[in-house]
Every structure is written in structure tokens, then in C-alpha cells.
Amino acid sequence: MKNLFAGIALFGTFALATAQTITFDRTTYEYGTIKPNADGTRFFTVTNTGDKPLILSNVKPSCGCTTPEFSQDPIAPGKSAKIKVGYNTASPGAFNKMIEVFSNDPVNSRSVIYIKGDVNANAPEPKPLTAAEQKAKAKADKKAAKIAAKK
């Protein structure tokens, strides 16, 4: 009987290991306190930790003040992609927005990520982007322009 359970457990583990699996570098991006009309662009990194191609089919914000951009190109096993999220920072006040990410992950076909922060005129000056953040932003902007040109 123990062998039967062990076999079932092993098969279940193997079955899950032979699929595409979505993993995020973070599930919440904390903007902190930012000035009105500040750059509201942030990036989430999506990694395919499975062994089959992962496809993001949709990224849906909870409101019109949040604009996600993503590619539907397959993410190969072990590779990553970026989801670019823009928040309209013109309106002052605290925000906590949900973004739904739909993929072909058989276990997590719907994942949820969040952005939150506070738009305040008394916020300190923003920190400049690091070289890695600038590179990621430029790459995502280039990819977004390519996607927009296809439409």
C-alpha cells in the first residue's frame, strides 16, 4: 500500500513538472510616495519555471488608470519576460490596484499582481532609475512599439 501511494505521489510530481509554470519576481510593486505626474511605469518579471512554453494570453487591469503591456510570444522554459505596468499618477491619493494575468499554466491560469502607493505633492524627489531598470524600460518600450505596430 505504501508503494502505491509513493507511486501516485511520484507520478503527480512528474505530471506537474512537465508543464509550463508561471512565477513572478514579485506579486506586489510598492511605488511608495510619489509626486503627481511622476513616471508611473513599473515592470514585473515573469519566469517560466516549467518545461513547456508559457504563454500569457491576457493581462487585465482592475481600472482604466492602469495600463499593462505584455507580449503573447511564448516564454521558453527557464526564460523570463516583462510585464510593463503604467499607472496614471495625475490623481493625488493612495492607490492599490489589482492586475490579473492569464496564462496557459494548468495550475495558475489566473494569477494576480498588485501595484500600490501614494500620489502626494509633498513626496520626495524620485530616485533615478538604475542602469538595469533603464535597460529594461528601453527594451520594454521597444517591444511595446513593435506590438503596437502589428495591430
Sequence and secondary structure as in RCSB ss.txt:
>XXXX:A:sequence
MKNLFAGIALFGTFALATAQTITFDRTTYEYGTIKPNADGTRFFTVTNTGDKPLILSNVKPSCGCTTPEFSQDPI
APGKSAKIKVGYNTASPGAFNKMIEVFSNDPVNSRSVIYIKGDVNANAPEPKPLTAAEQKAKAKADKKAAKIAAK
K
>XXXX:A:secstr
 HHHHHHHHHHHHHHHHTS  EEES SEEEEEEE TT   EEEEEEEE SSS B EEEEEESSTTEEEE   S B
 TT EEEEEEEE TTS EEEEEEEEEEES SS SEEEEEEEEEE TT        HHHHHHHHHHHHHHHHHHHH
 
